[in-house]
Amino acid sequence: MTSFTTRTSRTTAEAADRRRWLALAIVMTAAFMDLVDVTIVNIAIPSIERDLSASFGAIQWITAGYALAFAAGLITGGRLGDIYGRKRLFLVGIAGFTVASALCGFAAGPEMLVASRLLQGAMAAMMVPQVLAIIHVTFPAHERGKVFGMFGAVVGLGAVSGPLLGALLTQWNLFGLEWRPIFLINLPVGIAGLILGRKYIIESRADRQVRLDLVGVALVTLGLLMLIYPLTRGRELDWPLWGHVCMLASPLVFAVFVAYERYKTRKDGSPLVELSLFRVKSFAAGIAVQLTFGVVMGVFFLVWTLYMQIGLGWTPLKAGLTGVPFSIAVSAAAGVSVQKLVPRFGRKVLQAGALTMAAGVLLYIWEAGRYGTGIEPWQMAAPLVVMGVGMGLIVAPLTDAVLSEVPREHAGSASGLINTTGQMGTALGLGLVSVVFFGVIDEERLAPREVGAAFADAFQSSLWWVVAVLVVIFAVMFALPRRPRQHLEGAAAEGAEAPAQSAGVPAQAGEPTKAGDPAQAGDPALTP
């Protein structure tokens, strides 16, 4: 009887283990789909511009509109997951994202494409915060370091593989659809994620009853719009006075938001943002790094695409293949940083990543100036590899560092904040393209023969801004913890498992159970 019970328990544990890893694969695929969708558009911009006769302003909105809607809705999406269930919101988000992708793919003009991208960003804001929250509540603390390392690698791979995938789909011109397959490819992935997610993801929500803070939603959305909308459209509208007033007033709106959140916490304990999270040093510092790193990503990927395809006149496929060394370097560095470097050197790895990435950007500036419009992809390989290594050292361990000390009940809110600040940084970066890139180009007076030189100069000017932001990131990283707490917990867990395994107890059954660890059999917040 005892043997039968033991075998049954072991089978149940193995099934649960398989289920959570399948759930991880599903949510990571959704995160990958979102990240690819951000960067895949960049490579197809020249094709979209020609096909839809889109202006530079519309081009910016096709990219920045997604980032803006995404950033504005992420905190709300995270909190809705806490209240109504992370699995439920994930499924709603992936379904809406799939529908919005279809609308983007069949857009009849730039206005419809921009509107569909806004909807796509809003649906991604429902889906993406649940990814980190589901990971946070599904895996025990001593495993999260490894899992977040895998997530970081997916983030890096998604960010840099988008251009190649977009180049292939655009160059192949499938069924004569030109750029449209870059959106339509999301349909089978989204449908599969919806079906498998219903089956394998375990539902979870906040342990205590919380309500949606509608005033907080309105204030944070207003503050983001007042900052990013004028920045994105300022150059196109000749920098009107109302735009400057909105940008200067946005910090006041955020100050009112913070004051209201404190009041809401005292009143009923259901704020949109748990301000207590910012008392966790690792979380506050990580949020600052996320914001500034998002600016780097927003500026670099858009101006890089415009430089290669419009400035140098390369085909989408040539431009996409140029990024392959970058993709390989990011993936390789991400794996090594989490498994080998961070446990030994801690935050120094992230700081080395910022400096390495800055060195790669400086090398790129030098090469772009030396070779001019005659530069070839093989000459770009060296700076892209250096930049990719730097990016990989940052993106993989950063999420682990930010969430390592976050209380489980605030996982959704914290995940929403992490994603919001990263996307807010990206939206700011895309808005800054108006200043640092298009501000150098006078498109109305530019003769066709001058386009290449003008775009090359604007590209180099933009990269100097990227270097400056990376220096800021390096400085902010001093506030991160010297050693990630997650890895210390993992080492302790491994030490606890060793005696159990030597006594013949399976590792799954011998895992230590801690107060606050998710994914335990008796956790009332987890329901199938």
GUMIGU-395960 format. One line per field, with one value per residue (C-alpha): residue in three letters; x, y, z. Coordinates in Angstrom, 1 decimal. Layout:
resn (Ala | ...)
east (X | ...)
north (Y | ...)
up (Z | ...)
END
This chain:
resn (Met | Thr | Ser | Phe | Thr | Thr | Arg | Thr | Ser | Arg | Thr | Thr | Ala | Glu | Ala | Ala | Asp | Arg | Arg | Arg | Trp | Leu | Ala | Leu | Ala | Ile | Val | Met | Thr | Ala | Ala | Phe | Met | Asp | Leu | Val | Asp | Val | Thr | Ile | Val | Asn | Ile | Ala | Ile | Pro | Ser | Ile | Glu | Arg | Asp | Leu | Ser | Ala | Ser | Phe | Gly | Ala | Ile | Gln | Trp | Ile | Thr | Ala | Gly | Tyr | Ala | Leu | Ala | Phe | Ala | Ala | Gly | Leu | Ile | Thr | Gly | Gly | Arg | Leu | Gly | Asp | Ile | Tyr | Gly | Arg | Lys | Arg | Leu | Phe | Leu | Val | Gly | Ile | Ala | Gly | Phe | Thr | Val | Ala | Ser | Ala | Leu | Cys | Gly | Phe | Ala | Ala | Gly | Pro | Glu | Met | Leu | Val | Ala | Ser | Arg | Leu | Leu | Gln | Gly | Ala | Met | Ala | Ala | Met | Met | Val | Pro | Gln | Val | Leu | Ala | Ile | Ile | His | Val | Thr | Phe | Pro | Ala | His | Glu | Arg | Gly | Lys | Val | Phe | Gly | Met | Phe | Gly | Ala | Val | Val | Gly | Leu | Gly | Ala | Val | Ser | Gly | Pro | Leu | Leu | Gly | Ala | Leu | Leu | Thr | Gln | Trp | Asn | Leu | Phe | Gly | Leu | Glu | Trp | Arg | Pro | Ile | Phe | Leu | Ile | Asn | Leu | Pro | Val | Gly | Ile | Ala | Gly | Leu | Ile | Leu | Gly | Arg | Lys | Tyr | Ile | Ile | Glu | Ser | Arg | Ala | Asp | Arg | Gln | Val | Arg | Leu | Asp | Leu | Val | Gly | Val | Ala | Leu | Val | Thr | Leu | Gly | Leu | Leu | Met | Leu | Ile | Tyr | Pro | Leu | Thr | Arg | Gly | Arg | Glu | Leu | Asp | Trp | Pro | Leu | Trp | Gly | His | Val | Cys | Met | Leu | Ala | Ser | Pro | Leu | Val | Phe | Ala | Val | Phe | Val | Ala | Tyr | Glu | Arg | Tyr | Lys | Thr | Arg | Lys | Asp | Gly | Ser | Pro | Leu | Val | Glu | Leu | Ser | Leu | Phe | Arg | Val | Lys | Ser | Phe | Ala | Ala | Gly | Ile | Ala | Val | Gln | Leu | Thr | Phe | Gly | Val | Val | Met | Gly | Val | Phe | Phe | Leu | Val | Trp | Thr | Leu | Tyr | Met | Gln | Ile | Gly | Leu | Gly | Trp | Thr | Pro | Leu | Lys | Ala | Gly | Leu | Thr | Gly | Val | Pro | Phe | Ser | Ile | Ala | Val | Ser | Ala | Ala | Ala | Gly | Val | Ser | Val | Gln | Lys | Leu | Val | Pro | Arg | Phe | Gly | Arg | Lys | Val | Leu | Gln | Ala | Gly | Ala | Leu | Thr | Met | Ala | Ala | Gly | Val | Leu | Leu | Tyr | Ile | Trp | Glu | Ala | Gly | Arg | Tyr | Gly | Thr | Gly | Ile | Glu | Pro | Trp | Gln | Met | Ala | Ala | Pro | Leu | Val | Val | Met | Gly | Val | Gly | Met | Gly | Leu | Ile | Val | Ala | Pro | Leu | Thr | Asp | Ala | Val | Leu | Ser | Glu | Val | Pro | Arg | Glu | His | Ala | Gly | Ser | Ala | Ser | Gly | Leu | Ile | Asn | Thr | Thr | Gly | Gln | Met | Gly | Thr | Ala | Leu | Gly | Leu | Gly | Leu | Val | Ser | Val | Val | Phe | Phe | Gly | Val | Ile | Asp | Glu | Glu | Arg | Leu | Ala | Pro | Arg | Glu | Val | Gly | Ala | Ala | Phe | Ala | Asp | Ala | Phe | Gln | Ser | Ser | Leu | Trp | Trp | Val | Val | Ala | Val | Leu | Val | Val | Ile | Phe | Ala | Val | Met | Phe | Ala | Leu | Pro | Arg | Arg | Pro | Arg | Gln | His | Leu | Glu | Gly | Ala | Ala | Ala | Glu | Gly | Ala | Glu | Ala | Pro | Ala | Gln | Ser | Ala | Gly | Val | Pro | Ala | Gln | Ala | Gly | Glu | Pro | Thr | Lys | Ala | Gly | Asp | Pro | Ala | Gln | Ala | Gly | Asp | Pro | Ala | Leu | Thr | Pro)
east (0.0 | 2.8 | 4.6 | 1.4 | 0.9 | 4.5 | 4.2 | 1.0 | 2.4 | 5.5 | 3.4 | 1.2 | 4.3 | 5.9 | 2.6 | 2.5 | 6.1 | 5.5 | 2.5 | 4.3 | 7.1 | 4.6 | 2.9 | 6.3 | 6.8 | 3.4 | 3.8 | 7.4 | 6.1 | 3.6 | 6.3 | 8.5 | 5.6 | 5.1 | 8.8 | 9.2 | 6.2 | 7.9 | 11.1 | 9.6 | 7.8 | 11.0 | 12.5 | 9.2 | 8.8 | 10.2 | 7.8 | 4.9 | 5.9 | 5.8 | 2.7 | 0.5 | 2.1 | 2.7 | 4.5 | 7.4 | 5.0 | 2.7 | 5.8 | 6.7 | 3.1 | 3.1 | 6.0 | 5.5 | 1.7 | 2.1 | 4.7 | 2.5 | -0.7 | 1.4 | 3.1 | -0.2 | -2.0 | 0.6 | 0.1 | -3.6 | -3.1 | -1.0 | -3.5 | -6.4 | -4.5 | -4.1 | -7.9 | -9.5 | -6.9 | -3.6 | -4.6 | -7.9 | -6.2 | -3.5 | -6.0 | -8.0 | -4.8 | -3.6 | -7.0 | -7.2 | -3.6 | -4.4 | -7.4 | -5.5 | -2.7 | -5.3 | -6.5 | -2.9 | -2.3 | -5.4 | -5.1 | -6.2 | -4.3 | -1.9 | -4.7 | -6.2 | -2.7 | -2.0 | -5.4 | -4.8 | -1.3 | -2.8 | -5.3 | -2.5 | -0.5 | -3.5 | -4.1 | -0.4 | -0.7 | -3.3 | -1.2 | 2.5 | 2.3 | 0.8 | 3.9 | 6.2 | 3.5 | 2.7 | 6.4 | 6.7 | 3.8 | 4.4 | 8.0 | 9.6 | 12.1 | 15.2 | 14.2 | 13.2 | 16.8 | 17.2 | 13.7 | 14.1 | 17.5 | 15.6 | 13.1 | 15.9 | 17.4 | 14.0 | 13.7 | 17.1 | 16.4 | 12.9 | 14.2 | 16.9 | 15.4 | 12.4 | 14.3 | 15.5 | 12.1 | 10.6 | 13.2 | 12.4 | 8.7 | 8.9 | 11.5 | 9.5 | 6.4 | 4.2 | 1.0 | 1.8 | 1.1 | 4.4 | 4.8 | 1.4 | 2.7 | 4.7 | 1.4 | -0.5 | 2.1 | 0.8 | -2.5 | -1.5 | 0.8 | -1.9 | -4.6 | -2.2 | -1.3 | -5.0 | -5.9 | -2.8 | -2.9 | -6.5 | -5.3 | -1.9 | -1.7 | -2.7 | -4.9 | -3.6 | -4.6 | -3.7 | -4.2 | -6.3 | -9.2 | -8.3 | -10.3 | -9.3 | -8.2 | -10.0 | -8.7 | -5.2 | -5.7 | -6.9 | -4.0 | -1.2 | -2.6 | -3.0 | 0.6 | 2.1 | 0.1 | 1.1 | 4.7 | 5.0 | 2.3 | 3.8 | 7.3 | 6.4 | 4.4 | 6.3 | 8.6 | 5.8 | 3.6 | 6.5 | 6.8 | 3.6 | 3.3 | 0.7 | 3.2 | 5.8 | 3.1 | 1.9 | 5.5 | 6.3 | 3.0 | 3.3 | 5.6 | 2.9 | 0.3 | 2.6 | 3.1 | -0.7 | -0.9 | 1.6 | -0.3 | -3.5 | -2.0 | -0.9 | -4.4 | -5.9 | -3.5 | -4.7 | -8.4 | -8.9 | -5.5 | -6.3 | -4.0 | -3.1 | 0.6 | 1.9 | 4.2 | 5.7 | 7.5 | 9.8 | 11.1 | 12.7 | 16.0 | 16.6 | 13.1 | 13.5 | 17.0 | 15.9 | 12.9 | 15.3 | 17.5 | 14.5 | 13.4 | 16.8 | 17.5 | 14.1 | 15.2 | 18.3 | 16.2 | 13.6 | 16.2 | 18.7 | 16.4 | 14.4 | 17.3 | 19.3 | 16.6 | 16.1 | 19.9 | 20.3 | 17.2 | 16.6 | 20.1 | 22.2 | 19.4 | 19.7 | 16.9 | 15.0 | 16.8 | 20.2 | 19.4 | 17.9 | 20.9 | 23.2 | 21.6 | 22.4 | 25.7 | 23.9 | 21.3 | 23.9 | 25.9 | 22.9 | 21.8 | 25.2 | 26.0 | 22.5 | 23.1 | 26.6 | 25.6 | 22.9 | 24.4 | 28.1 | 28.8 | 26.0 | 26.2 | 30.0 | 30.2 | 26.7 | 25.8 | 29.3 | 28.1 | 25.3 | 27.6 | 30.1 | 27.3 | 26.4 | 30.1 | 30.5 | 27.4 | 28.6 | 32.0 | 30.2 | 28.2 | 31.4 | 32.9 | 29.8 | 30.1 | 33.7 | 33.0 | 30.0 | 32.1 | 35.0 | 33.2 | 30.3 | 27.5 | 29.9 | 29.9 | 29.2 | 27.5 | 30.7 | 32.2 | 29.2 | 29.7 | 32.4 | 30.4 | 27.2 | 28.8 | 30.3 | 26.9 | 25.1 | 27.4 | 26.7 | 23.0 | 23.0 | 24.8 | 22.0 | 18.7 | 19.0 | 19.8 | 17.9 | 14.4 | 15.7 | 17.4 | 14.3 | 11.8 | 14.0 | 12.7 | 9.1 | 6.3 | 4.3 | 0.9 | 2.2 | 3.6 | 1.1 | 1.6 | 5.4 | 5.4 | 3.2 | 5.5 | 8.6 | 7.1 | 5.5 | 8.8 | 10.6 | 7.9 | 7.7 | 11.4 | 11.0 | 8.2 | 10.3 | 13.2 | 10.9 | 9.7 | 13.2 | 13.9 | 12.0 | 14.7 | 17.9 | 17.4 | 14.7 | 15.7 | 19.0 | 17.2 | 15.3 | 13.1 | 11.4 | 14.6 | 16.5 | 17.6 | 17.5 | 21.3 | 21.7 | 19.5 | 22.3 | 24.8 | 22.0 | 20.7 | 24.3 | 24.9 | 21.6 | 22.5 | 25.8 | 24.2 | 21.6 | 24.2 | 26.0 | 22.7 | 22.7 | 26.2 | 25.1 | 22.1 | 24.3 | 26.6 | 23.6 | 22.5 | 26.0 | 25.8 | 22.2 | 23.3 | 25.4 | 22.0 | 21.3 | 22.1 | 25.7 | 24.4 | 21.0 | 19.1 | 17.5 | 20.8 | 21.5 | 18.1 | 18.8 | 22.1 | 20.4 | 17.7 | 20.2 | 21.9 | 18.6 | 17.8 | 21.1 | 20.3 | 16.8 | 18.1 | 20.8 | 18.0 | 16.1 | 13.5 | 12.8 | 14.0 | 10.5 | 9.2 | 12.3 | 12.0 | 11.8 | 8.6 | 8.8 | 6.1 | 5.3 | 6.6 | 4.1 | 3.1 | 2.8 | 0.0 | -1.9 | -1.7 | -5.3 | -4.4 | -3.7 | -6.6 | -6.6)
north (0.0 | 2.4 | 1.6 | 2.3 | 5.6 | 6.6 | 5.7 | 7.7 | 10.7 | 10.6 | 10.3 | 13.3 | 15.3 | 14.5 | 15.5 | 18.8 | 19.4 | 18.8 | 21.0 | 24.0 | 23.7 | 23.5 | 26.6 | 28.3 | 27.4 | 28.9 | 32.2 | 32.6 | 32.0 | 34.8 | 37.1 | 36.2 | 37.0 | 40.4 | 41.2 | 40.1 | 42.2 | 45.3 | 44.9 | 43.1 | 46.2 | 48.3 | 46.2 | 46.5 | 50.3 | 51.2 | 48.7 | 50.0 | 53.6 | 52.8 | 50.6 | 52.9 | 56.3 | 56.8 | 60.0 | 59.9 | 61.0 | 58.0 | 55.7 | 56.9 | 56.3 | 52.7 | 52.0 | 54.5 | 54.1 | 50.4 | 51.3 | 54.1 | 51.9 | 49.1 | 51.3 | 53.1 | 49.8 | 47.6 | 48.6 | 48.2 | 44.9 | 43.6 | 44.7 | 43.2 | 39.9 | 40.1 | 40.7 | 38.5 | 35.9 | 35.9 | 33.0 | 34.6 | 38.0 | 36.2 | 34.4 | 37.6 | 39.4 | 36.8 | 36.5 | 40.3 | 40.5 | 37.9 | 39.8 | 43.1 | 41.4 | 40.3 | 43.9 | 45.2 | 42.6 | 43.7 | 47.5 | 49.5 | 52.7 | 54.2 | 55.4 | 51.9 | 50.5 | 53.0 | 52.3 | 48.6 | 49.0 | 50.9 | 48.1 | 45.5 | 47.4 | 47.6 | 43.8 | 43.1 | 45.2 | 42.7 | 39.7 | 40.5 | 41.4 | 38.0 | 36.3 | 37.4 | 37.0 | 33.4 | 32.6 | 34.3 | 32.3 | 29.0 | 28.4 | 28.2 | 30.8 | 28.6 | 27.9 | 31.4 | 32.5 | 29.8 | 30.5 | 34.3 | 33.7 | 31.7 | 34.5 | 37.0 | 35.0 | 34.9 | 38.7 | 39.2 | 36.7 | 38.2 | 41.7 | 40.9 | 38.1 | 40.3 | 42.2 | 38.9 | 37.4 | 40.6 | 40.8 | 37.2 | 37.7 | 41.0 | 39.9 | 36.7 | 38.7 | 35.8 | 35.6 | 39.1 | 40.5 | 42.4 | 43.5 | 42.1 | 38.6 | 40.2 | 40.6 | 37.7 | 35.2 | 35.9 | 34.3 | 30.6 | 31.3 | 33.2 | 30.5 | 27.8 | 29.8 | 30.3 | 26.6 | 25.3 | 28.1 | 27.1 | 23.6 | 23.9 | 27.3 | 27.2 | 30.1 | 32.4 | 35.7 | 37.9 | 36.2 | 39.2 | 40.8 | 44.0 | 46.3 | 48.2 | 51.7 | 53.6 | 57.0 | 55.7 | 54.2 | 57.6 | 59.5 | 57.2 | 57.0 | 60.8 | 61.4 | 59.0 | 60.6 | 64.1 | 63.1 | 60.8 | 62.2 | 65.7 | 64.2 | 61.9 | 64.4 | 67.6 | 67.8 | 67.0 | 69.8 | 72.3 | 72.0 | 73.8 | 75.5 | 73.1 | 70.3 | 71.9 | 72.7 | 69.0 | 67.7 | 70.1 | 69.3 | 65.5 | 65.3 | 67.1 | 64.6 | 61.8 | 63.6 | 63.7 | 60.0 | 59.1 | 61.2 | 59.6 | 56.1 | 56.8 | 57.9 | 54.8 | 52.6 | 54.1 | 54.1 | 50.5 | 48.9 | 48.6 | 51.0 | 50.5 | 50.6 | 49.2 | 52.1 | 49.8 | 48.0 | 51.0 | 50.5 | 47.3 | 48.6 | 46.0 | 46.7 | 50.5 | 50.3 | 47.7 | 49.8 | 52.8 | 50.5 | 49.2 | 52.7 | 53.9 | 50.7 | 51.0 | 54.4 | 52.8 | 50.1 | 52.6 | 54.8 | 52.2 | 49.7 | 52.3 | 54.5 | 51.4 | 50.1 | 53.6 | 54.0 | 50.6 | 50.6 | 54.2 | 55.7 | 52.8 | 51.5 | 47.9 | 45.4 | 44.2 | 40.8 | 42.3 | 44.5 | 41.6 | 39.3 | 42.0 | 41.6 | 37.9 | 38.4 | 40.6 | 37.9 | 35.2 | 37.3 | 38.3 | 34.7 | 33.4 | 36.1 | 35.8 | 32.1 | 32.5 | 35.5 | 33.8 | 30.3 | 31.2 | 34.9 | 36.5 | 33.8 | 34.6 | 38.4 | 39.7 | 43.2 | 43.7 | 41.5 | 43.9 | 46.9 | 45.2 | 44.7 | 48.4 | 49.3 | 46.6 | 47.8 | 51.4 | 50.3 | 48.5 | 51.7 | 53.8 | 51.3 | 51.5 | 55.4 | 55.2 | 52.7 | 54.5 | 57.7 | 56.0 | 54.0 | 56.3 | 55.1 | 52.4 | 50.4 | 46.7 | 44.2 | 42.4 | 45.7 | 46.1 | 42.6 | 43.6 | 46.4 | 44.4 | 41.4 | 43.7 | 45.4 | 42.0 | 40.7 | 43.7 | 43.5 | 39.8 | 40.5 | 42.9 | 41.5 | 38.0 | 38.6 | 42.0 | 40.6 | 38.2 | 41.1 | 43.2 | 40.6 | 38.7 | 40.3 | 41.2 | 39.7 | 37.1 | 38.8 | 41.8 | 39.8 | 41.1 | 44.7 | 44.4 | 42.7 | 45.4 | 48.1 | 46.3 | 46.1 | 49.6 | 51.3 | 49.3 | 50.1 | 53.7 | 54.0 | 52.4 | 54.9 | 57.8 | 56.5 | 56.3 | 59.8 | 61.0 | 59.7 | 62.9 | 65.0 | 62.9 | 61.4 | 63.2 | 66.5 | 66.3 | 65.6 | 68.2 | 65.8 | 68.6 | 70.1 | 66.9 | 66.0 | 62.3 | 62.1 | 63.6 | 61.0 | 58.5 | 61.0 | 62.7 | 59.4 | 58.3 | 61.6 | 61.3 | 57.7 | 58.7 | 61.6 | 59.2 | 56.7 | 59.4 | 59.7 | 55.9 | 56.1 | 58.8 | 56.8 | 53.7 | 55.7 | 56.6 | 53.0 | 52.0 | 54.6 | 53.5 | 49.9 | 50.7 | 50.7 | 47.1 | 44.4 | 43.1 | 39.5 | 38.4 | 37.0 | 34.4 | 32.6 | 32.5 | 30.8 | 28.4 | 27.3 | 26.8 | 24.8 | 22.6 | 22.0 | 21.0 | 18.6 | 16.7 | 14.7 | 13.9 | 12.5 | 10.5 | 8.9 | 7.9 | 10.6 | 12.2 | 15.7 | 17.0 | 15.6 | 16.8 | 20.4 | 22.7 | 24.5 | 28.1 | 30.5 | 32.5 | 30.0 | 29.6 | 26.4 | 24.3 | 21.8 | 23.6 | 27.1 | 28.5 | 31.1 | 28.5 | 26.8 | 24.6)
up (0.0 | 0.9 | -2.3 | -4.3 | -2.5 | -3.1 | -6.9 | -7.1 | -5.4 | -7.6 | -10.8 | -9.6 | -8.9 | -12.3 | -14.0 | -12.2 | -13.0 | -16.7 | -16.6 | -15.2 | -17.8 | -20.6 | -19.1 | -19.1 | -22.8 | -23.6 | -21.8 | -23.1 | -26.7 | -26.1 | -24.8 | -27.8 | -30.1 | -28.5 | -28.6 | -32.2 | -33.2 | -31.8 | -33.9 | -36.9 | -37.9 | -38.1 | -40.9 | -43.0 | -42.6 | -46.0 | -47.6 | -45.6 | -46.5 | -50.2 | -50.2 | -48.0 | -49.0 | -45.3 | -44.0 | -41.6 | -38.9 | -39.6 | -39.6 | -36.1 | -35.0 | -36.4 | -33.9 | -31.1 | -31.1 | -30.1 | -27.5 | -26.1 | -25.8 | -24.4 | -21.7 | -20.8 | -20.2 | -18.5 | -14.9 | -15.3 | -17.0 | -14.2 | -11.5 | -13.5 | -13.4 | -9.6 | -9.3 | -11.9 | -12.4 | -14.4 | -16.6 | -17.5 | -18.4 | -20.3 | -22.5 | -23.0 | -24.0 | -26.4 | -28.1 | -28.5 | -29.7 | -32.4 | -33.6 | -33.7 | -35.7 | -38.3 | -38.5 | -38.9 | -41.7 | -43.6 | -43.0 | -46.0 | -45.2 | -42.7 | -40.4 | -40.0 | -39.5 | -36.7 | -35.0 | -35.2 | -33.7 | -30.8 | -30.2 | -30.5 | -27.9 | -25.6 | -25.9 | -25.3 | -22.1 | -20.9 | -21.9 | -21.1 | -17.4 | -16.7 | -18.2 | -15.4 | -12.8 | -13.8 | -13.7 | -10.3 | -8.7 | -10.5 | -9.7 | -6.2 | -5.3 | -5.7 | -9.4 | -10.4 | -11.1 | -13.8 | -15.2 | -15.3 | -17.0 | -19.7 | -19.9 | -20.4 | -23.2 | -24.9 | -24.5 | -26.1 | -28.9 | -29.6 | -29.7 | -32.3 | -34.3 | -35.3 | -38.0 | -39.7 | -39.6 | -40.9 | -43.7 | -44.8 | -44.8 | -46.6 | -49.1 | -50.0 | -50.7 | -49.8 | -52.0 | -53.1 | -49.7 | -49.3 | -45.6 | -44.4 | -43.4 | -40.6 | -38.8 | -40.1 | -38.9 | -35.3 | -36.1 | -35.9 | -33.0 | -31.1 | -31.7 | -30.5 | -27.4 | -26.6 | -26.9 | -25.0 | -22.4 | -21.4 | -20.8 | -19.1 | -17.3 | -13.7 | -12.5 | -9.8 | -8.3 | -5.3 | -2.0 | -0.6 | -2.2 | -4.2 | -6.4 | -9.6 | -8.9 | -11.8 | -10.7 | -10.6 | -14.1 | -15.4 | -13.8 | -15.0 | -18.5 | -18.7 | -17.4 | -20.0 | -22.9 | -21.8 | -21.9 | -25.0 | -27.4 | -27.8 | -28.0 | -30.8 | -32.8 | -31.9 | -34.9 | -37.3 | -35.8 | -35.6 | -31.7 | -30.7 | -27.3 | -26.0 | -26.5 | -24.3 | -21.7 | -21.7 | -21.3 | -18.5 | -16.7 | -16.9 | -13.8 | -11.9 | -13.0 | -11.9 | -8.5 | -8.1 | -9.0 | -6.3 | -3.7 | -4.7 | -4.5 | -0.9 | 0.0 | -1.7 | 0.3 | 3.5 | 2.5 | 1.3 | 0.6 | -3.2 | -5.0 | -8.7 | -7.8 | -4.6 | -3.6 | -0.9 | -3.7 | -4.2 | -0.7 | -2.0 | -3.2 | -5.8 | -7.3 | -7.4 | -8.9 | -11.5 | -12.5 | -13.2 | -15.3 | -17.2 | -18.0 | -19.3 | -21.2 | -22.9 | -24.2 | -25.8 | -27.5 | -28.7 | -30.4 | -31.7 | -33.5 | -35.4 | -36.6 | -37.4 | -39.8 | -41.4 | -41.9 | -43.6 | -45.8 | -46.7 | -46.1 | -47.6 | -49.9 | -48.7 | -49.3 | -46.2 | -46.5 | -46.6 | -43.6 | -41.7 | -42.3 | -41.1 | -37.6 | -37.4 | -35.6 | -33.1 | -32.4 | -31.9 | -29.6 | -27.5 | -27.1 | -26.2 | -23.7 | -22.1 | -21.4 | -19.9 | -17.8 | -15.9 | -15.5 | -14.9 | -14.4 | -12.3 | -9.4 | -9.2 | -9.9 | -9.2 | -10.5 | -12.0 | -14.9 | -15.7 | -15.4 | -17.7 | -20.1 | -20.2 | -20.8 | -23.4 | -25.3 | -25.2 | -26.6 | -29.4 | -30.2 | -30.2 | -32.7 | -34.8 | -34.9 | -36.0 | -38.7 | -40.0 | -40.2 | -41.9 | -44.6 | -45.2 | -47.5 | -48.9 | -45.6 | -46.0 | -43.7 | -42.8 | -41.6 | -39.2 | -37.8 | -35.2 | -33.5 | -33.6 | -31.9 | -29.2 | -28.7 | -28.7 | -25.9 | -23.9 | -24.3 | -23.4 | -20.2 | -19.2 | -20.4 | -19.1 | -15.4 | -15.0 | -14.5 | -11.8 | -10.0 | -10.1 | -8.9 | -6.5 | -3.3 | -4.5 | -2.2 | -4.0 | -3.5 | -5.6 | -8.4 | -11.0 | -10.0 | -9.9 | -13.4 | -14.8 | -13.4 | -14.9 | -18.3 | -18.1 | -17.3 | -20.1 | -22.6 | -21.4 | -22.0 | -25.5 | -26.3 | -25.0 | -27.2 | -30.3 | -29.5 | -29.2 | -32.7 | -33.8 | -32.2 | -32.5 | -36.0 | -38.0 | -36.4 | -38.3 | -41.6 | -43.5 | -45.5 | -47.5 | -48.9 | -49.2 | -52.8 | -53.7 | -54.1 | -50.6 | -48.8 | -48.1 | -46.6 | -44.6 | -43.1 | -42.3 | -40.4 | -38.5 | -37.6 | -36.1 | -34.2 | -32.7 | -31.6 | -29.5 | -27.6 | -27.1 | -25.6 | -23.2 | -22.0 | -21.5 | -19.3 | -17.2 | -17.0 | -15.8 | -13.0 | -11.9 | -11.7 | -8.6 | -6.7 | -7.7 | -5.0 | -5.1 | -5.3 | -6.6 | -3.6 | -5.9 | -6.5 | -2.8 | -2.2 | -5.0 | -3.4 | -0.1 | -1.7 | -3.4 | -0.1 | 1.4 | -1.4 | -1.3 | 2.0 | 0.7 | -2.5 | -0.8 | 1.3 | -1.9 | -1.8 | -5.3 | -5.7 | -6.4 | -3.1 | -1.2 | -2.2 | 0.9 | 1.4 | 2.4 | 3.5 | 0.4 | -2.1 | -5.0 | -6.8 | -3.6 | -3.5 | -0.7 | -2.1 | -2.1 | -4.7 | -7.3 | -8.9 | -12.1)
END
